[in-house]
Amino acid sequence: MADIVTYETRERTALITLNRPEARNAVNGDVAEGMEAAIDQMEADDEVWIGVLQANTEGQSKPVFCAGADLKAINSGDAARLSTARGNFAGFVYRERKKPVIVAVDGLATAGGCEIVLAADLVVASRNSAFGLAEVKRNLIAGAGGLFRLPRAIGKSAAMEAILTGEPIPAERAYELGLVSRLVEPGEATTEALRLAEQITANAPLAVWESRKVVLASEDQDDDTLKQMTDAAMGKVMSSEDLKEGLTAFIEKRTPQWTGR
């Protein structure tokens, strides 16, 4: 049987795939454990600097990136396995990590599937995608971060409408609102996400990781704390081996050879 979450590397990029298309990539215990293991592998590999998360939609009449929690698993008493101790829902939504993850969406991301998207750092989506928190339609609450991450991403008014109606946001509207970074034609999301990853990994990894940390903290920290974090990040980057390489490469007019040290 094929792995329910697959992991492969493309140069400096980890390509992680939700591989449960017959169940609309819904999250059960195996998906949560597989996602956590994939993130563990990405974080532990010094040769990998970024991740791309995609979903297998083969055989689906209407592509679904992820339909959220597997309601059959919940109904059978297996709800606890949908979360892990470190990552919470899907082994991902609250997982601490230093490396950015780009999510490539080619279809519907709804409920917990949308919350997985919101927990990523960048979103590349095809025009046939949509993003929704449909929990209110089932007397449920979006409990994996969606209620506060969606307003941060698209603003309170647009998020309130999406959350209270339960209706999905079309990809083009999500792009206009700032949730989606790059909008592409159907079938091209992963290719574009890998292209974006390549652009990012051309830069110094320590600088990328430290910059990401401060940007994320800007959502809920005061300016004094953010200044301290920025100063600490600057100190870490300035004391790295890659600083000398970056300056030398600039002087010698060549491409830097980053090591992440």
VEXDREN-2710 file (C-alpha; in Angstrom, 1 decimal):
% VEXDREN-2710
k/r/px/py/pz
1/MET/0.0/0.0/0.0
2/ALA/1.3/3.5/-0.9
3/ASP/2.4/5.8/1.9
4/ILE/-0.4/8.0/3.0
5/VAL/2.1/10.9/3.2
6/THR/5.1/10.8/0.9
7/TYR/8.4/12.6/1.2
8/GLU/11.0/13.2/-1.5
9/THR/13.7/15.8/-2.0
10/ARG/14.3/18.1/-5.0
11/GLU/17.7/19.6/-4.5
12/ARG/17.3/21.9/-1.4
13/THR/13.5/21.3/-1.3
14/ALA/11.5/18.7/0.5
15/LEU/8.3/17.7/-1.4
16/ILE/5.7/16.4/0.9
17/THR/2.5/14.9/-0.5
18/LEU/-0.9/14.2/1.1
19/ASN/-1.6/10.9/-0.6
20/ARG/-5.2/9.9/0.3
21/PRO/-7.1/11.0/-2.8
22/GLU/-9.8/8.4/-2.5
23/ALA/-10.8/10.1/0.8
24/ARG/-10.3/13.7/-0.5
25/ASN/-7.1/13.7/1.5
26/ALA/-9.1/14.0/4.7
27/VAL/-6.9/13.8/7.9
28/ASN/-7.0/10.6/9.9
29/GLY/-4.5/9.4/12.4
30/ASP/-2.2/8.0/9.7
31/VAL/-2.1/11.3/7.9
32/ALA/-1.3/13.2/11.1
33/GLU/1.5/10.9/12.0
34/GLY/2.8/10.9/8.4
35/MET/2.8/14.7/8.3
36/GLU/4.7/15.0/11.6
37/ALA/7.3/12.4/10.4
38/ALA/7.7/14.4/7.2
39/ILE/8.3/17.6/9.0
40/ASP/10.7/15.9/11.3
41/GLN/12.7/14.6/8.3
42/MET/12.7/18.0/6.7
43/GLU/13.9/19.8/9.8
44/ALA/16.6/17.2/10.5
45/ASP/18.1/17.2/7.0
46/ASP/20.8/19.9/6.7
47/GLU/20.7/19.6/3.0
48/VAL/17.1/20.6/2.8
49/TRP/16.2/24.3/3.4
50/ILE/12.5/24.6/2.6
51/GLY/9.4/22.4/2.1
52/VAL/6.6/22.3/-0.5
53/LEU/3.4/20.6/0.6
54/GLN/1.0/19.3/-2.1
55/ALA/-1.9/16.9/-2.4
56/ASN/-2.6/14.0/-4.7
57/THR/-6.0/14.6/-6.4
58/GLU/-5.8/11.8/-9.0
59/GLY/-9.2/10.2/-9.7
60/GLN/-11.2/13.0/-8.1
61/SER/-14.0/14.4/-10.2
62/LYS/-13.6/17.7/-8.4
63/PRO/-10.1/18.2/-7.1
64/VAL/-9.8/18.5/-3.3
65/PHE/-6.5/19.5/-1.7
66/CYS/-7.9/18.4/1.7
67/ALA/-11.4/18.1/3.1
68/GLY/-10.3/18.5/6.7
69/ALA/-10.8/16.0/9.5
70/ASP/-11.9/12.5/8.5
71/LEU/-15.5/12.5/10.0
72/LYS/-15.5/8.7/9.8
73/ALA/-12.5/8.5/12.0
74/ILE/-14.1/10.8/14.5
75/ASN/-17.3/8.9/14.4
76/SER/-15.4/5.6/15.1
77/GLY/-13.8/7.1/18.2
78/ASP/-10.4/7.8/16.6
79/ALA/-10.6/11.6/17.0
80/ALA/-7.6/11.8/19.3
81/ARG/-5.2/10.5/16.6
82/LEU/-6.0/13.4/14.2
83/SER/-3.7/15.5/16.4
84/THR/-0.1/15.0/17.6
85/ALA/1.5/16.3/20.7
86/ARG/3.9/18.6/18.8
87/GLY/1.9/19.5/15.7
88/ASN/-1.7/19.4/16.9
89/PHE/-4.2/18.9/14.0
90/ALA/-2.7/17.0/11.1
91/GLY/0.7/17.0/12.9
92/PHE/1.3/20.4/11.4
93/VAL/-0.9/23.4/12.3
94/TYR/1.0/24.3/15.5
95/ARG/4.3/22.6/14.7
96/GLU/7.3/24.7/15.5
97/ARG/9.9/24.7/12.7
98/LYS/12.7/26.8/11.4
99/LYS/12.2/26.0/7.7
100/PRO/9.5/27.6/5.7
101/VAL/6.8/25.6/4.0
102/ILE/5.1/26.6/0.7
103/VAL/1.7/24.9/0.2
104/ALA/0.6/24.1/-3.4
105/VAL/-3.2/24.0/-3.7
106/ASP/-4.9/22.7/-6.7
107/GLY/-8.5/22.2/-5.6
108/LEU/-10.7/22.8/-2.6
109/ALA/-9.1/23.3/0.8
110/THR/-11.9/23.3/3.3
111/ALA/-12.3/23.1/7.1
112/GLY/-9.1/21.6/8.5
113/GLY/-7.7/21.5/5.0
114/CYS/-7.9/25.3/4.9
115/GLU/-6.3/25.4/8.4
116/ILE/-3.4/23.4/7.1
117/VAL/-3.0/26.0/4.3
118/LEU/-3.2/28.8/6.8
119/ALA/-0.4/27.2/8.9
120/ALA/2.0/27.3/5.9
121/ASP/4.2/30.3/5.1
122/LEU/3.3/30.9/1.5
123/VAL/0.4/29.7/-0.7
124/VAL/0.6/29.0/-4.4
125/ALA/-2.9/28.1/-5.8
126/SER/-4.5/27.2/-9.1
127/ARG/-7.5/29.2/-10.4
128/ASN/-9.8/26.2/-9.7
129/SER/-8.9/26.2/-6.0
130/ALA/-11.0/27.6/-3.1
131/PHE/-10.5/28.1/0.6
132/GLY/-13.3/27.7/3.2
133/LEU/-14.0/27.1/6.9
134/ALA/-17.3/25.3/6.6
135/GLU/-17.6/24.1/10.3
136/VAL/-20.6/26.3/11.1
137/LYS/-22.6/24.2/8.6
138/ARG/-22.1/21.2/10.8
139/ASN/-22.4/22.9/14.3
140/LEU/-18.6/22.7/14.6
141/ILE/-15.8/25.3/15.3
142/ALA/-12.7/25.8/13.2
143/GLY/-10.4/24.7/16.1
144/ALA/-7.0/24.4/14.4
145/GLY/-6.1/28.0/14.1
146/GLY/-8.5/29.1/11.3
147/LEU/-10.5/31.5/13.4
148/PHE/-7.5/33.8/14.0
149/ARG/-5.2/33.0/11.1
150/LEU/-7.7/33.7/8.4
151/PRO/-8.4/37.3/9.7
152/ARG/-4.7/37.9/9.8
153/ALA/-4.3/36.7/6.3
154/ILE/-7.3/38.5/4.6
155/GLY/-8.6/41.0/7.1
156/LYS/-11.4/40.8/9.7
157/SER/-14.4/41.7/7.4
158/ALA/-13.7/39.2/4.6
159/ALA/-12.7/36.5/7.2
160/MET/-15.9/37.1/9.3
161/GLU/-18.1/36.6/6.2
162/ALA/-16.3/33.4/5.2
163/ILE/-16.3/32.0/8.7
164/LEU/-20.0/32.8/9.5
165/THR/-21.4/31.8/6.2
166/GLY/-19.2/28.7/5.8
167/GLU/-18.9/29.5/2.0
168/PRO/-15.5/29.0/0.3
169/ILE/-13.4/31.9/-1.0
170/PRO/-12.5/31.4/-4.7
171/ALA/-8.8/31.4/-5.6
172/GLU/-8.9/34.7/-7.5
173/ARG/-10.6/36.4/-4.5
174/ALA/-8.1/34.8/-2.1
175/TYR/-5.3/36.2/-4.3
176/GLU/-6.8/39.7/-4.2
177/LEU/-7.1/39.5/-0.4
178/GLY/-3.5/38.4/0.0
179/LEU/-4.0/34.8/1.2
180/VAL/-2.5/33.4/-2.1
181/SER/1.0/34.6/-3.1
182/ARG/1.0/33.2/-6.7
183/LEU/-2.0/32.3/-8.8
184/VAL/-1.6/29.8/-11.7
185/GLU/-3.5/27.7/-14.1
186/PRO/-5.0/24.3/-13.0
187/GLY/-2.3/21.6/-12.7
188/GLU/0.6/24.1/-12.3
189/ALA/0.5/24.8/-8.5
190/THR/3.3/22.4/-7.6
191/THR/5.5/23.4/-10.4
192/GLU/5.2/27.1/-9.4
193/ALA/5.7/26.3/-5.8
194/LEU/8.9/24.4/-6.6
195/ARG/10.0/27.4/-8.7
196/LEU/9.3/29.7/-5.7
197/ALA/11.2/27.4/-3.4
198/GLU/14.2/27.5/-5.8
199/GLN/14.2/31.3/-5.7
200/ILE/14.1/31.2/-1.9
201/THR/16.9/28.6/-1.6
202/ALA/19.1/30.7/-3.8
203/ASN/19.4/33.0/-0.7
204/ALA/21.4/32.5/2.5
205/PRO/19.4/29.9/4.6
206/LEU/20.2/31.4/8.0
207/ALA/19.0/34.8/6.8
208/VAL/15.8/33.3/5.4
209/TRP/15.1/31.3/8.6
210/GLU/15.8/34.2/11.0
211/SER/13.7/36.6/8.9
212/ARG/10.8/34.2/8.8
213/LYS/10.9/34.0/12.6
214/VAL/10.6/37.7/13.1
215/VAL/7.8/38.1/10.5
216/LEU/5.8/35.4/12.2
217/ALA/6.3/37.1/15.6
218/SER/5.1/40.4/14.2
219/GLU/1.6/39.0/14.3
220/ASP/1.3/39.1/18.1
221/GLN/4.4/40.8/19.6
222/ASP/5.0/44.5/20.5
223/ASP/7.6/46.6/18.7
224/ASP/10.2/46.4/21.5
225/THR/10.1/42.6/21.5
226/LEU/10.3/42.5/17.7
227/LYS/13.3/44.9/17.8
228/GLN/15.1/42.6/20.2
229/MET/14.3/39.6/18.0
230/THR/15.5/41.4/15.0
231/ASP/18.8/42.4/16.7
232/ALA/19.3/38.8/17.8
233/ALA/18.6/37.5/14.3
234/MET/21.1/40.0/12.9
235/GLY/23.7/38.9/15.4
236/LYS/23.2/35.3/14.5
237/VAL/23.5/36.0/10.8
238/MET/26.5/38.4/11.1
239/SER/28.5/35.7/13.1
240/SER/27.9/33.0/10.6
241/GLU/30.3/31.5/8.1
242/ASP/27.9/32.4/5.3
243/LEU/28.4/36.2/5.9
244/LYS/32.0/36.0/4.7
245/GLU/30.9/33.8/1.7
246/GLY/28.2/36.3/0.8
247/LEU/30.5/39.3/0.9
248/THR/33.3/37.5/-1.0
249/ALA/30.9/36.3/-3.7
250/PHE/29.6/39.8/-4.2
251/ILE/33.1/41.2/-4.5
252/GLU/34.1/38.4/-6.9
253/LYS/30.9/38.7/-8.9
254/ARG/29.9/35.0/-8.5
255/THR/27.0/33.0/-7.1
256/PRO/27.4/32.4/-3.4
257/GLN/27.8/28.8/-2.1
258/TRP/25.7/28.8/1.0
259/THR/26.2/26.3/3.8
260/GLY/23.7/27.3/6.4
261/ARG/26.5/27.8/8.9
END
